[in-house]
Amino acid sequence: MRILVTGGAGFIGSHAAAPLPILNIGTGVETSVTALVTHLQALAGRPLRFHHGPAKLGKQRRSALDATRARQVLGWQPTVDMRTGLAQTLAWFAG
C-alpha cells in the first residue's frame, strides 16, 4: 500500500485525464515462493503451513519484475528490501 501511495499519488493526481501506463512495481530481485514463506516463518517466529505442489504445464515458473519504466515515468524506485517490506506488512496486519 505504501509503495503505491508514495510512488504514484503525485503522478495519478497530475494525470487524471490521461490513460495511466502499465508499470511494474518490484525490486527486480527474483524471489521464490519457498524463500518468501521461509522469511515469513522467521518473522512470525513459528512454522506456517503451506503446500508447494508440482509445476503446472504451461505456467510461468520464474519471474523478476523490472521497475525501470516506473522509475522513468514516476521517478519511483524501491526503498525497502523484501525482508523489511515483509516485516512492515506483517506488523500492519498484526495491527
C-alpha positions as CSV (number, residue, x, y, z in Angstrom):
1,M,0.0,0.0,0.0
2,R,2.7,2.5,1.0
3,I,4.6,1.8,-2.3
4,L,1.6,2.9,-4.4
5,V,0.8,5.8,-2.2
6,T,4.3,7.2,-2.1
7,G,5.2,6.1,-5.6
8,G,2.2,7.1,-7.6
9,A,0.0,9.6,-5.8
10,G,1.5,12.7,-7.4
11,F,1.6,11.1,-10.8
12,I,-2.0,9.9,-10.7
13,G,-3.2,13.3,-9.4
14,S,-1.4,15.2,-12.1
15,H,-2.5,12.9,-15.0
16,A,-6.1,12.2,-14.0
17,A,-7.5,12.8,-17.6
18,A,-4.8,10.8,-19.4
19,P,-4.7,7.0,-19.5
20,L,-2.3,5.6,-17.0
21,P,0.6,3.5,-18.3
22,I,1.0,-0.1,-17.1
23,L,4.0,-0.2,-14.8
24,N,5.8,-3.0,-12.9
25,I,6.4,-2.2,-9.2
26,G,9.0,-4.5,-7.9
27,T,12.6,-4.9,-6.7
28,G,14.0,-6.7,-9.8
29,V,15.2,-9.4,-7.5
30,E,13.8,-12.9,-8.2
31,T,12.4,-14.5,-5.0
32,S,11.0,-18.0,-4.9
33,V,7.7,-18.7,-3.1
34,T,9.6,-21.0,-0.8
35,A,12.1,-18.2,0.1
36,L,9.1,-15.9,0.8
37,V,7.5,-18.4,3.1
38,T,10.8,-19.1,4.9
39,H,11.2,-15.3,5.6
40,L,7.6,-15.1,6.8
41,Q,8.1,-18.0,9.1
42,A,11.2,-16.4,10.6
43,L,9.3,-13.1,11.1
44,A,6.3,-14.8,12.6
45,G,8.5,-16.9,14.9
46,R,6.6,-20.0,14.1
47,P,6.1,-22.5,11.2
48,L,3.5,-21.7,8.6
49,R,1.5,-24.4,6.8
50,F,1.9,-24.2,3.1
51,H,1.7,-26.6,0.2
52,H,4.1,-26.3,-2.7
53,G,2.7,-28.5,-5.4
54,P,4.2,-29.6,-8.7
55,A,4.6,-27.0,-11.5
56,K,1.6,-26.8,-13.8
57,L,2.2,-27.3,-17.5
58,G,2.4,-24.0,-19.4
59,K,2.6,-21.8,-16.4
60,Q,5.4,-19.3,-15.9
61,R,8.0,-20.8,-13.4
62,R,10.2,-17.8,-12.7
63,S,9.8,-14.0,-12.7
64,A,11.5,-10.9,-11.5
65,L,9.8,-7.5,-12.1
66,D,11.8,-4.8,-13.7
67,A,10.7,-1.4,-12.4
68,T,12.8,0.7,-14.9
69,R,9.7,2.2,-16.5
70,A,8.2,3.1,-13.1
71,R,11.5,4.9,-12.4
72,Q,11.3,6.7,-15.7
73,V,7.6,7.7,-15.6
74,L,7.1,8.2,-11.8
75,G,10.6,8.7,-10.6
76,W,9.9,5.7,-8.4
77,Q,12.4,3.2,-7.1
78,P,12.1,0.6,-4.3
79,T,13.1,2.0,-0.9
80,V,13.0,-1.2,1.2
81,D,14.2,-4.7,0.6
82,M,12.0,-7.8,0.6
83,R,12.6,-8.8,4.2
84,T,12.0,-5.2,5.5
85,G,8.8,-5.0,3.4
86,L,7.5,-8.3,4.7
87,A,8.2,-7.2,8.3
88,Q,6.3,-4.0,7.8
89,T,3.4,-5.8,6.1
90,L,3.2,-8.4,8.9
91,A,3.3,-5.6,11.5
92,W,0.5,-3.8,9.7
93,F,-1.7,-6.9,9.6
94,A,-1.0,-7.6,13.3
95,G,-2.4,-4.1,14.0
